[in-house]
Amino acid sequence: MTLAYRPGGGVLHGLDPRAKLALQAGFAAAAFAHTTAVGLAVLTPLAVVAPRLAGASVRDAAGEFLLVAPFLLVAPVVAGLTLGEPWFRVDPAVRAALASYRVVLVLLVAAAYVYSTPVRDSRAAVRWLLPGRLGAATGVGVALVFRFLPVLQGDLSARRDAVNARLGGERSLRERIRLVGVGGLGRALSRADRLAVALRARCFAWNPTSPPLAYARRDWLATAGALALAAAAVAPRLVA
């Protein structure tokens, strides 16, 4: 699977991209402010239901980030290890495990946004949030990332399949990483060069026509939810 927009009629598909960005920001703020067992347990149902509201499954969304899974799994072990007695400390390992789980929840919500939002809508939302030339440049960057990430994922997957088809599985792990990584990097640089030529050939403009954005009642409800999450993130600091 590739992390890209999937046309559909899910609940999130009908929301304004600005409302979905607000929900993402509110969820991330709440997750970082309440990185505890109880806080993450409360946020877990929201993260699990997000991909389903975008017409995908949790398995699909989690599968998009398999490359980061080893780092998230190893982090608690590394955090708990010490160079002397007691050799392993539980408290740092637990904190690192909670932080890794927090990242998983945030990534699930991010995947739901990508699944349910066309690239042009994301670009228009960024340009609305950051008016002027800065917004235009940022919008272009966001659009290119969303469009080329699935392409690069496909290139790496094809490169890996080609290496395996040539008995690459019998080589050392270091050699396999070199073959796939170097080949994938070369393909990415080649695509970047062709993209630059294509933009110049099409007289790339800073001020393209964006799709219209309009808030509906459900967008206001989503924004209210985002504000509630943000308030939950800020409240402990105000009390302290």
Backbone bond lengths (Angstrom), bond angles and torsions (degrees), N, CA, C in turn:
res aa  C-N    CA-C-N  psi(-1)  N-CA   C-N-CA  omega(-1)  CA-C   N-CA-C  phi
1 M - - - 1.452 - - 1.525 109.40 -
2 T 1.314 116.22 154.00 1.456 121.04 178.17 1.517 109.20 -122.28
3 L 1.323 114.60 146.02 1.458 120.75 -179.01 1.514 108.62 -79.64
4 A 1.328 116.59 93.11 1.464 121.89 -176.36 1.522 109.38 -152.20
5 Y 1.319 114.92 166.58 1.465 121.16 179.59 1.522 110.86 -63.44
6 R 1.344 115.22 136.36 1.455 121.91 177.49 1.526 108.39 -120.87
7 P 1.314 118.42 111.54 1.472 120.00 179.02 1.526 110.49 -58.75
8 G 1.306 115.67 142.13 1.455 119.22 -179.93 1.512 111.50 178.93
9 G 1.300 115.45 -175.46 1.452 121.47 -178.81 1.508 113.17 -116.77
10 G 1.337 116.69 28.42 1.455 120.37 179.67 1.520 112.30 -65.95
11 V 1.329 115.62 166.60 1.462 120.75 -179.38 1.523 110.76 -58.96
12 L 1.320 117.01 -42.93 1.464 120.24 -178.44 1.521 112.32 -70.26
13 H 1.323 117.69 -25.23 1.464 120.05 178.49 1.529 111.29 -62.48
14 G 1.327 116.17 -30.53 1.463 119.40 -176.50 1.513 114.36 -86.67
15 L 1.341 117.68 -3.88 1.459 120.22 -178.83 1.526 111.30 -85.61
16 D 1.313 115.36 150.76 1.460 121.37 172.97 1.532 108.74 -65.39
17 P 1.337 118.60 139.11 1.474 119.86 -178.21 1.517 112.97 -59.31
18 R 1.335 117.90 -29.08 1.464 120.15 178.60 1.523 110.92 -67.03
19 A 1.327 116.62 -37.60 1.466 120.20 177.22 1.525 110.48 -66.27
20 K 1.337 116.40 -38.87 1.467 119.18 179.26 1.523 111.48 -69.30
21 L 1.314 117.58 -36.57 1.464 119.96 175.33 1.525 110.56 -64.38
22 A 1.328 116.63 -38.97 1.463 120.11 177.58 1.522 110.95 -63.54
23 L 1.328 117.12 -41.65 1.453 120.35 177.83 1.525 111.40 -62.93
24 Q 1.339 116.64 -42.17 1.463 119.93 177.21 1.516 111.53 -59.71
25 A 1.330 115.41 -47.97 1.461 120.03 -178.56 1.527 111.22 -62.63
26 G 1.340 117.02 -44.10 1.455 120.62 179.26 1.512 112.25 -63.45
27 F 1.343 116.70 -41.21 1.457 120.38 179.82 1.529 110.57 -65.44
28 A 1.338 116.78 -45.03 1.461 120.12 -179.90 1.530 110.89 -62.36
29 A 1.337 116.57 -41.03 1.467 119.92 179.23 1.521 110.77 -62.90
30 A 1.333 116.69 -43.39 1.464 120.26 179.43 1.523 111.18 -65.66
31 A 1.335 117.11 -39.14 1.465 120.58 -179.72 1.523 111.49 -65.45
32 F 1.335 116.86 -41.08 1.463 119.74 -179.94 1.525 111.59 -73.30
33 A 1.320 117.23 -31.07 1.458 120.07 -179.62 1.526 112.13 -78.48
34 H 1.321 117.84 -25.72 1.470 121.70 -176.77 1.524 110.24 -124.67
35 T 1.328 116.46 57.41 1.456 120.68 178.11 1.526 108.88 -83.83
36 T 1.298 114.44 66.51 1.460 123.09 176.30 1.521 108.09 -127.97
37 A 1.314 115.93 167.51 1.465 119.24 -179.86 1.522 110.99 -60.28
38 V 1.331 116.18 -43.16 1.467 119.76 -179.47 1.519 111.16 -69.21
39 G 1.346 116.99 -45.75 1.460 120.56 -178.43 1.513 112.68 -61.03
40 L 1.327 116.67 -44.69 1.455 120.03 -179.65 1.528 111.34 -71.16
41 A 1.329 116.82 -30.77 1.471 119.25 176.42 1.522 110.80 -65.23
42 V 1.331 116.76 -36.91 1.462 120.41 177.66 1.528 110.86 -68.58
43 L 1.337 117.65 -37.05 1.458 121.47 -177.39 1.531 113.28 -80.86
44 T 1.322 116.69 -19.44 1.470 119.81 -176.42 1.530 113.27 -58.19
45 P 1.340 120.61 -46.07 1.478 118.76 179.00 1.523 112.83 -58.59
46 L 1.331 117.69 -36.24 1.466 120.29 178.41 1.516 110.73 -64.65
47 A 1.337 116.84 -43.13 1.466 120.46 -179.59 1.524 111.43 -67.99
48 V 1.331 116.70 -35.66 1.467 120.52 -178.32 1.521 111.28 -71.06
49 V 1.343 116.31 -38.51 1.465 119.16 -177.51 1.529 111.86 -78.11
50 A 1.333 118.36 -21.21 1.467 120.96 -176.30 1.531 112.86 -56.77
51 P 1.353 120.12 -52.07 1.472 118.20 178.28 1.525 113.44 -59.94
52 R 1.321 117.44 -34.29 1.462 120.24 179.75 1.527 110.84 -66.78
53 L 1.316 117.10 -36.41 1.463 120.27 176.43 1.525 111.58 -68.01
54 A 1.336 116.73 -17.48 1.464 121.24 176.95 1.524 111.72 -97.22
55 G 1.322 117.66 8.83 1.459 121.27 178.04 1.509 113.95 80.75
56 A 1.341 118.44 20.17 1.462 122.19 179.24 1.523 108.48 -126.65
57 S 1.310 115.58 176.41 1.464 120.66 178.10 1.523 109.73 -106.49
58 V 1.311 115.11 161.63 1.468 119.99 176.63 1.520 110.03 -62.22
59 R 1.312 116.23 -35.80 1.466 120.33 179.43 1.532 110.50 -63.14
60 D 1.329 117.09 -42.70 1.464 119.96 177.71 1.521 111.02 -60.77
61 A 1.330 115.85 -46.50 1.461 120.33 -177.44 1.523 111.07 -65.17
62 A 1.331 117.25 -43.46 1.463 120.13 179.82 1.521 111.14 -66.36
63 G 1.339 116.38 -33.97 1.461 119.77 -179.53 1.515 113.65 -66.33
64 E 1.323 117.20 -20.61 1.468 120.12 179.23 1.525 112.15 -68.22
65 F 1.319 116.70 -20.69 1.461 120.32 -172.19 1.533 112.15 -118.37
66 L 1.323 116.28 31.21 1.459 119.53 -179.51 1.531 111.99 -63.34
67 L 1.329 117.09 -26.59 1.460 119.57 -178.40 1.525 111.84 -65.65
68 V 1.328 117.02 -30.49 1.468 119.19 -179.20 1.523 111.70 -90.20
69 A 1.326 118.33 -9.47 1.459 121.27 -176.98 1.529 112.89 -58.17
70 P 1.356 119.80 -45.22 1.477 118.34 179.39 1.521 113.31 -58.19
71 F 1.340 117.30 -38.21 1.462 120.08 -179.84 1.527 110.58 -67.09
72 L 1.335 116.73 -39.61 1.457 120.17 -179.66 1.528 111.32 -68.50
73 L 1.327 117.00 -33.13 1.452 120.54 179.95 1.526 112.12 -76.90
74 V 1.323 116.18 -35.47 1.467 120.11 -177.13 1.530 111.51 -79.12
75 A 1.331 117.41 -27.51 1.469 121.08 -174.86 1.531 113.37 -52.58
76 P 1.349 120.62 -47.01 1.475 118.71 179.92 1.522 112.88 -62.50
77 V 1.326 116.87 -36.86 1.467 119.71 179.87 1.521 110.52 -65.64
78 V 1.328 116.31 -45.92 1.464 120.57 179.87 1.524 110.64 -63.68
79 A 1.341 116.77 -40.79 1.461 120.16 -179.09 1.521 111.93 -65.40
80 G 1.318 117.77 -31.24 1.457 120.51 -177.51 1.512 114.84 -85.35
81 L 1.320 118.25 -19.74 1.465 121.00 -177.75 1.525 111.07 -70.10
82 T 1.315 116.53 143.61 1.463 122.92 174.94 1.525 108.78 -130.51
83 L 1.327 116.33 161.82 1.467 121.56 -178.82 1.524 112.95 -85.34
84 G 1.310 116.55 -4.73 1.462 120.41 178.53 1.513 110.30 -148.90
85 E 1.307 115.99 -166.23 1.464 119.57 178.95 1.528 110.58 -57.26
86 P 1.327 118.91 135.82 1.476 129.03 8.06 1.525 113.31 -91.40
87 W 1.347 118.87 13.48 1.459 125.81 178.99 1.529 113.74 74.96
88 F 1.294 116.46 -31.64 1.471 119.13 177.35 1.520 108.86 -146.52
89 R 1.354 115.25 125.79 1.459 120.96 179.31 1.528 109.47 -107.67
90 V 1.317 115.13 130.45 1.464 120.70 -174.16 1.526 111.71 -73.99
91 D 1.326 117.72 -43.78 1.470 120.42 -174.05 1.531 112.69 -58.41
92 P 1.352 119.84 -50.04 1.476 118.73 177.62 1.529 112.22 -62.00
93 A 1.314 117.03 -34.98 1.468 119.89 179.39 1.521 110.92 -66.17
94 V 1.329 116.89 -39.80 1.467 120.87 178.96 1.521 110.14 -65.72
95 R 1.336 116.63 -43.47 1.468 119.56 178.63 1.520 111.21 -62.06
96 A 1.315 117.16 -41.41 1.471 120.46 178.58 1.527 111.13 -66.84
97 A 1.340 116.56 -37.16 1.472 119.73 178.30 1.520 110.72 -64.82
98 L 1.322 116.36 -41.77 1.464 119.53 177.43 1.521 110.92 -64.13
99 A 1.330 116.84 -39.88 1.464 120.16 178.14 1.528 110.77 -64.21
100 S 1.327 117.57 -40.30 1.468 120.72 178.28 1.528 110.43 -64.23
101 Y 1.314 116.53 -42.64 1.467 119.88 178.81 1.521 110.80 -64.85
102 R 1.329 116.56 -36.69 1.467 120.76 176.09 1.523 110.50 -59.27
103 V 1.317 117.21 -42.99 1.467 121.22 178.98 1.523 110.37 -60.88
104 V 1.337 116.69 -40.83 1.468 120.27 179.25 1.525 110.70 -60.44
105 L 1.326 117.02 -44.17 1.466 120.25 -179.66 1.525 111.10 -63.50
106 V 1.320 116.80 -44.06 1.468 120.39 -179.77 1.531 110.38 -64.07
107 L 1.332 117.11 -38.53 1.467 120.22 179.58 1.528 111.40 -66.94
108 L 1.319 118.07 -36.38 1.466 120.69 177.31 1.526 110.85 -61.84
109 V 1.322 116.43 -43.73 1.468 120.30 178.78 1.531 110.21 -66.31
110 A 1.322 117.05 -39.93 1.468 120.34 178.36 1.526 111.17 -63.31
111 A 1.329 116.73 -40.38 1.465 119.84 178.07 1.525 110.99 -62.70
112 A 1.325 116.73 -39.41 1.466 119.99 178.39 1.525 110.48 -61.46
113 Y 1.326 116.72 -38.85 1.470 119.59 177.89 1.527 110.77 -63.21
114 V 1.313 117.03 -46.86 1.471 120.49 -178.45 1.518 110.54 -63.32
115 Y 1.342 117.65 -42.79 1.462 121.09 -179.79 1.531 112.21 -60.04
116 S 1.328 117.20 -32.83 1.464 120.47 -169.78 1.526 114.17 -105.14
117 T 1.330 118.83 1.97 1.455 120.42 -173.08 1.530 111.30 -126.88
118 P 1.338 118.11 117.69 1.470 119.63 174.61 1.528 110.65 -61.72
119 V 1.316 115.64 151.93 1.466 120.57 -177.93 1.529 110.87 -59.99
120 R 1.335 117.42 -39.44 1.469 120.22 -178.44 1.524 111.06 -63.77
121 D 1.330 116.84 -35.53 1.464 119.95 178.64 1.525 110.82 -68.79
122 S 1.329 117.19 -40.12 1.460 120.06 177.47 1.523 110.82 -62.76
123 R 1.308 115.09 -41.98 1.470 119.24 179.34 1.530 110.68 -64.01
124 A 1.325 116.77 -41.85 1.463 120.21 179.53 1.531 110.79 -64.55
125 A 1.332 117.10 -38.52 1.463 120.46 179.50 1.525 111.14 -65.41
126 V 1.321 116.78 -40.66 1.465 120.40 179.13 1.522 110.49 -66.44
127 R 1.323 116.31 -40.01 1.474 119.37 179.05 1.526 111.18 -67.04
128 W 1.334 117.12 -31.84 1.463 119.99 176.31 1.524 110.54 -69.75
129 L 1.340 115.60 -39.19 1.457 120.14 -178.44 1.527 111.49 -71.70
130 L 1.322 117.05 -36.54 1.469 122.14 -179.11 1.529 108.50 -121.48
131 P 1.297 118.77 85.70 1.468 120.61 -177.07 1.527 111.36 -68.10
132 G 1.322 114.39 160.92 1.459 119.62 177.06 1.520 112.13 88.58
133 R 1.316 114.73 -164.60 1.461 121.23 -175.01 1.533 111.81 -67.00
134 L 1.339 116.32 -33.68 1.461 119.60 177.62 1.523 110.78 -61.62
135 G 1.332 116.12 -45.08 1.457 119.54 178.69 1.515 112.45 -64.14
136 A 1.335 116.32 -38.52 1.462 119.94 178.88 1.527 110.67 -63.37
137 A 1.339 116.11 -45.41 1.458 119.93 -179.61 1.526 111.35 -65.53
138 T 1.338 116.06 -42.96 1.461 119.83 178.86 1.522 111.15 -64.97
139 G 1.332 116.55 -39.61 1.455 120.19 178.23 1.516 112.10 -62.08
140 V 1.327 116.10 -39.91 1.468 119.73 177.33 1.519 110.20 -63.24
141 G 1.342 116.03 -42.96 1.459 119.18 179.09 1.512 112.37 -61.45
142 V 1.330 116.64 -43.86 1.464 120.95 178.77 1.526 110.63 -62.36
143 A 1.331 116.22 -44.03 1.459 120.05 -179.15 1.534 111.31 -62.86
144 L 1.334 116.33 -42.00 1.469 119.32 -179.44 1.526 111.35 -66.67
145 V 1.339 116.51 -38.97 1.464 118.82 178.87 1.525 110.46 -63.61
146 F 1.333 117.05 -46.82 1.461 120.10 -178.64 1.524 112.09 -64.63
147 R 1.323 116.61 -34.58 1.467 119.08 -177.84 1.528 112.36 -79.69
148 F 1.332 117.18 -34.91 1.458 119.13 -172.74 1.514 113.84 -95.22
149 L 1.338 117.95 -18.31 1.458 118.80 176.94 1.526 112.05 -59.31
150 P 1.345 119.79 -48.04 1.469 118.59 176.54 1.526 112.77 -61.79
151 V 1.345 116.75 -35.68 1.462 119.75 179.21 1.523 110.79 -64.59
152 L 1.330 116.52 -44.43 1.457 120.46 179.68 1.527 111.04 -66.67
153 Q 1.343 116.19 -37.37 1.461 119.29 175.27 1.528 110.49 -60.13
154 G 1.326 116.28 -42.99 1.463 120.11 178.27 1.509 112.48 -64.54
155 D 1.336 117.10 -38.72 1.465 120.79 178.25 1.526 111.46 -62.69
156 L 1.334 116.01 -45.21 1.464 119.64 179.82 1.521 111.16 -65.19
157 S 1.328 116.57 -39.65 1.455 119.91 178.82 1.526 110.95 -64.92
158 A 1.338 116.47 -42.43 1.462 119.78 178.31 1.522 111.23 -64.92
159 R 1.344 116.23 -39.89 1.463 120.54 178.69 1.528 110.78 -63.39
160 R 1.322 116.38 -42.01 1.463 120.39 179.38 1.525 110.88 -64.88
161 D 1.332 117.13 -42.20 1.465 120.38 178.65 1.523 110.66 -63.60
162 A 1.337 117.08 -38.27 1.469 120.46 179.31 1.524 110.92 -65.57
163 V 1.341 116.01 -40.63 1.470 119.44 178.57 1.524 110.44 -65.45
164 N 1.325 117.58 -42.50 1.461 120.60 179.51 1.523 111.45 -65.80
165 A 1.331 116.78 -35.80 1.468 120.35 179.29 1.519 111.66 -65.87
166 R 1.324 117.21 -22.16 1.472 122.71 178.57 1.518 111.54 -102.65
167 L 1.342 115.16 33.27 1.464 123.01 177.97 1.525 111.59 61.91
168 G 1.331 115.90 31.94 1.456 118.43 178.05 1.516 112.41 -66.84
169 G 1.341 116.73 -22.08 1.452 119.39 179.07 1.514 113.50 -64.56
170 E 1.343 117.66 -18.79 1.462 121.38 178.53 1.526 112.67 -86.08
171 R 1.333 117.46 -7.72 1.459 120.57 178.05 1.528 110.22 -82.90
172 S 1.315 115.38 168.60 1.458 119.89 178.50 1.524 109.87 -69.69
173 L 1.338 115.89 160.06 1.463 120.31 179.69 1.528 110.51 -60.05
174 R 1.308 117.67 -40.89 1.463 121.39 179.83 1.529 110.82 -61.41
175 E 1.321 116.83 -41.27 1.463 120.30 -178.72 1.527 110.72 -69.22
176 R 1.353 117.10 -38.43 1.462 119.85 178.53 1.529 110.84 -65.08
177 I 1.343 115.85 -41.52 1.464 119.32 178.11 1.519 110.70 -62.75
178 R 1.323 116.07 -40.01 1.469 119.35 179.62 1.523 111.24 -64.46
179 L 1.318 117.10 -44.53 1.465 120.44 -177.91 1.526 111.24 -65.05
180 V 1.324 116.33 -45.55 1.460 119.46 -178.66 1.520 111.08 -73.14
181 G 1.331 116.90 -45.42 1.460 120.76 -176.69 1.513 113.50 -66.03
182 V 1.325 117.06 -48.29 1.464 120.21 -179.01 1.522 110.63 -65.85
183 G 1.335 115.84 -42.76 1.458 118.67 178.70 1.520 111.95 -64.45
184 G 1.353 116.53 -41.31 1.461 119.99 178.11 1.510 112.44 -65.30
185 L 1.348 117.05 -39.13 1.467 120.22 178.19 1.524 111.21 -65.24
186 G 1.330 115.84 -41.12 1.466 118.68 177.79 1.515 111.97 -62.77
187 R 1.323 117.02 -39.49 1.463 120.51 178.93 1.528 110.47 -67.54
188 A 1.339 116.98 -38.75 1.460 120.34 179.04 1.534 111.04 -64.13
189 L 1.336 117.35 -42.51 1.465 120.68 178.76 1.520 110.89 -65.30
190 S 1.324 116.27 -37.73 1.462 119.70 177.92 1.519 110.81 -64.34
191 R 1.325 116.68 -42.43 1.465 119.81 178.01 1.525 110.89 -64.82
192 A 1.326 117.22 -37.17 1.464 120.31 178.88 1.526 110.69 -63.53
193 D 1.321 117.29 -40.94 1.465 120.39 178.15 1.521 111.19 -63.88
194 R 1.317 116.57 -43.71 1.463 119.46 178.99 1.523 112.01 -66.49
195 L 1.344 116.09 -33.88 1.456 119.70 176.87 1.528 110.57 -64.03
196 A 1.327 116.89 -43.62 1.462 120.13 179.59 1.527 111.12 -60.79
197 V 1.324 116.70 -42.96 1.466 120.77 178.13 1.524 110.51 -64.04
198 A 1.335 117.04 -42.42 1.465 120.88 -179.20 1.528 111.08 -64.22
199 L 1.347 117.66 -39.60 1.461 120.12 178.86 1.523 111.30 -64.79
200 R 1.310 116.92 -41.45 1.468 119.95 178.54 1.518 110.71 -66.91
201 A 1.342 116.86 -39.55 1.459 120.34 -178.68 1.528 111.77 -66.26
202 R 1.320 116.06 -27.38 1.476 120.47 -179.14 1.523 112.05 -98.80
203 C 1.324 116.78 14.46 1.475 121.65 178.07 1.520 110.20 52.35
204 F 1.305 115.82 58.97 1.459 122.40 -177.59 1.517 111.58 -47.32
205 A 1.341 116.32 130.34 1.462 121.75 -176.74 1.518 110.56 -114.94
206 W 1.331 115.34 147.92 1.455 120.58 178.42 1.521 111.87 -81.77
207 N 1.300 117.39 -14.48 1.462 119.44 -171.94 1.532 111.29 -127.89
208 P 1.343 117.49 61.32 1.461 119.04 179.22 1.522 110.81 -72.72
209 T 1.316 115.60 163.69 1.464 120.62 178.48 1.523 109.81 -75.63
210 S 1.320 116.49 123.37 1.459 121.26 -179.46 1.523 110.74 -95.64
211 P 1.327 118.29 154.21 1.467 119.95 176.51 1.521 110.07 -67.08
212 P 1.327 118.50 150.25 1.472 120.49 -179.87 1.524 110.94 -68.14
213 L 1.323 115.53 142.63 1.456 122.12 177.60 1.528 108.72 -116.89
214 A 1.320 116.98 132.72 1.466 120.53 -178.92 1.517 108.95 -146.57
215 Y 1.324 116.71 132.51 1.457 122.49 179.60 1.522 110.07 -82.86
216 A 1.328 115.88 133.97 1.463 122.39 173.24 1.529 108.80 -112.43
217 R 1.331 116.39 179.32 1.463 119.94 -176.69 1.523 111.11 -60.05
218 R 1.327 117.12 -41.20 1.459 119.57 -178.80 1.528 111.69 -66.73
219 D 1.344 116.41 -28.51 1.464 119.04 176.57 1.522 110.76 -68.40
220 W 1.333 116.47 -38.90 1.462 119.36 176.96 1.527 110.83 -65.46
221 L 1.340 117.26 -36.58 1.461 120.21 176.53 1.520 110.97 -64.52
222 A 1.339 115.98 -41.88 1.464 119.65 177.76 1.522 110.79 -64.06
223 T 1.324 116.67 -40.45 1.462 120.14 178.64 1.524 110.78 -64.94
224 A 1.320 116.89 -37.72 1.465 120.31 176.32 1.525 110.65 -61.95
225 G 1.336 116.07 -39.53 1.460 119.49 176.14 1.513 111.84 -64.15
226 A 1.339 116.00 -39.51 1.464 120.34 178.32 1.532 110.77 -64.05
227 L 1.321 116.49 -41.48 1.459 120.26 178.38 1.534 111.00 -65.73
228 A 1.329 117.16 -35.94 1.464 119.95 177.40 1.527 110.85 -64.73
229 L 1.327 116.99 -41.03 1.459 120.40 177.15 1.527 110.99 -64.66
230 A 1.335 115.97 -41.75 1.465 119.59 178.64 1.522 111.09 -64.39
231 A 1.336 116.36 -39.40 1.469 119.94 178.00 1.516 110.83 -64.46
232 A 1.343 116.77 -38.61 1.457 119.97 177.82 1.521 111.54 -64.14
233 A 1.344 115.88 -30.69 1.464 119.87 178.94 1.533 111.51 -75.24
234 V 1.322 116.57 -35.38 1.461 120.82 -175.50 1.520 112.52 -86.40
235 A 1.319 117.94 -29.23 1.461 122.13 -173.62 1.528 113.63 -53.73
236 P 1.359 119.56 -47.00 1.475 117.62 -179.29 1.528 113.12 -59.44
237 R 1.307 118.45 -35.05 1.457 120.89 -179.86 1.521 110.95 -69.52
238 L 1.348 116.61 -36.30 1.459 119.36 179.45 1.520 110.77 -68.77
239 V 1.336 116.03 -37.78 1.468 119.95 179.80 1.522 110.64 -67.33
240 A 1.367 114.48 -40.08 1.464 118.90 179.94 1.517 111.31 -66.39
